[in-house]
Amino acid sequence: MTHRIESIFEIWAQQNPHPRCELDYKTDFELLIAVMLSAQATDHSVNQVTPALFKAAKTPQSMAALGELNLREMIKRIGLFRSKAKHIIQTCTILCSQHQGQVPQTREALEALPGVGRKTANVVLNTAFGLPTIAVDTHVARVSQRLQFSKSKTPLSIEQSLYRCIPKHYLQHAHHWMILHGRYTCKARKPNCSQCCIQHHCPYLHKTT
């Protein structure tokens, strides 16, 4: 098991040494907002609205100044845009009043922001601040189960299983590799097993040809 997992991550690391988040952003603040918008939405749909949004509001101060109704209008192409607009305005207000306009660098402070859960906090901690956190989305959950990294069903349990089984030297990029693998190869309905770079290390029983 340990050797198999090491081999899988070694292959991913060789093929993509520096994986990156596919959301478009330039600052820690823009990353936070993009990740908040991406909940139950695709990165592609978020990337379609954020250029205009970030042109209009690059900071928590300017984003809060937009107001909830204007923000709704700018992000209305994204699912759950009403609640997301509300949470983003609330979060920006808190960033200004409690964090000097900066994105906090601790899980506790991030998760205290409206609309920021554990997954969002993990993405920000990993991508913005270089911490070896794992954000469990649907792709990570699916890949974890098919590769038998985890038998758990809840995101937190899966995350904890991954911390235990993934070699520490791969943790920094682990969830990026797993997201990309799930998004482009190990798809939900029809995994592309014949083109999979780790197919010889995969125990999934329902492989496609």
N, C-alpha and C positions, 0 to 999 in steps of 0.2 A: 504493500500500500504506500509506504513512505517513498520507496524508489519510484513507483509509478507517478506519484504526484510531483516529485522532483523532476522527472522526465518531461511531464506535461508543461510545467512552468519554464523549464529550460528551452523547450521548443518555442513557446510563445515569446520568451525573451530574445531568442535569436532572430525570430522573424520580425519582431516589433520592439526594439530595445527601449524606445521612449514613447509609449502610448500616451495619448492625451484625451482629455474630455472633448467630446464633439460639439459642445455648446460654444458659441462664439462670445468672447468676452475679452476685455483688456485689463480690467482691474479686479481686485478682490470683491469690491462692491458689485460690479457687473456680474461676476460669477455667482454671487449669492442670489441676486435677483433672477438670473437665468435659471438657476437650479430650482428656485421657488416656482417659477413659471412652468417648469418641465414636469411637475407632478401630474401624472395621468395625461401626459401630452408627449409628443415626440420631440426630440432635439431639433429636427428639421422645422417643425411648426414654430418652435420658440425662436430659432434663428431667423425666421421670416419677419418677426415683429420687433426683435431687440435692436436692430440697427437704428430705426427711427426713434425708438424709445430712448436708447442711450445717447442719441444725438440731442434729444430734448432734455434729458436729465442724466447727468454723469455722476452725481453725488447723492447721498441721502437727503441733503438739504433741498436740492433742486427736484428730486423725485417727490418728496413730501409736498413741495410747493405746487406740483401738478394738480394735486387733489384727486380724490377717489374717482370722481366722475370722468375726468379727463383721462386718467389712467385706464379706466374700463374701456373707453373708446379706443385707446391705442393697442390694447391686448385682447380685444373682443373675438379675435379669430382663434384664440386658445381656449380649450375647455376649462370650465370652472372660473372664468375670467372675473366674475363678480367677487367671489370670495378671495381670489388671489389679489385683486386690486385692493380690497379692504386690508388684507394682511400685509401687503407690501407697504402701504401708506403707514400703517401702525408700526411696522418694523423700522421704517425710515425715521419716524418720529423718535423711537426709542434709541436708534443709533445716534441721533443728534443729541438727545438729552442725557444719555447715560454712557456713551462710548466715544464721545468727541468726533462723531462722524466716521468712525472706523469700524470695520468688521471685527468682532471679537474673535479671539483665537482659542477659546476654550469651549468644550462641548456644552457645559452648563449654561454659559452665556448665550451661545447660539440657539440652544433648544428653548431658551426663555423667550426668544423672539416669536411673535405671532406668525404662524404658517411655516415654521421651521421645525421639522421633526428629526429623528435620529438619522435617517438616510441623507437628508439635505445637509445636516451638520457634518456627517462623515465625508461627503463630497467636498465641502468647503475646507475641512481640516486637512484632507489629503491633497487636494489640487492646489489650494491657495497657500497652505502652510506646511506642506511636505510631511505630514504625519502619516504613519502606516495604518490608516483606517480603511475599513471595507464597507462600502455602501451597497446594501442588498436591494436590488430592484428585481423585476420579473426575470430579466436575463440571467443575473447572477444566481437567483434561486433555481432556475431551470438547469443551468449548466452544473451547479453544485450537485443537484440530485441525479442528473444523468451520468455524471462522472463519479458519483458516489463519494463526493467530498462530505456530504451531509445527508442525513435521513430526516432532518427536522423540517417542519412545515412553516414556522413563523420566521419573519425576517431576523428578529433578534437571535433566535436559536441557531439559524443558519450562519449568521455573522459569527457567533461564538464558536461554532464548529469549524469555520474557516480559519479563525485565529489559531485554533489548536492544530490543524493539519497542514496549513501552508507553511513551507519553509520561510523563516524570518527574512532571509535576504530577498524574497520575492514579494513581501507584503506591500511594499510601497506602490507597486503597479498592479497588484493582483486583481483588484476589482475592475480596472480598465481593461485588462486582457480578457476577463470573463465576460464583461459587457459586450465587447467587440466580437468575441467568439459567439455569444448568444445572438447578437444582432445580425451578423452576416453569415454565420455557418450553422451553428446549432440552433436553428430556428424552431419556434414552438410547434408548428403544424407539420413541417417537412424539413427536417435537418438535412443539410447537404453533406452527408457522411462520406460520399465518394471523393469529395474535395477537401476533407478535413485533415489538417496537418497533424492531428493527434489521434487519428482513428485507431491506430494500433495499440493505444493506451486506454481506449475508451471501453467500458464494460456495458454500455447501453444496449439493451436487448432488441430494441426496435429500430435498428439502423436501416437507412435507405440505401439503395444501390444506384 
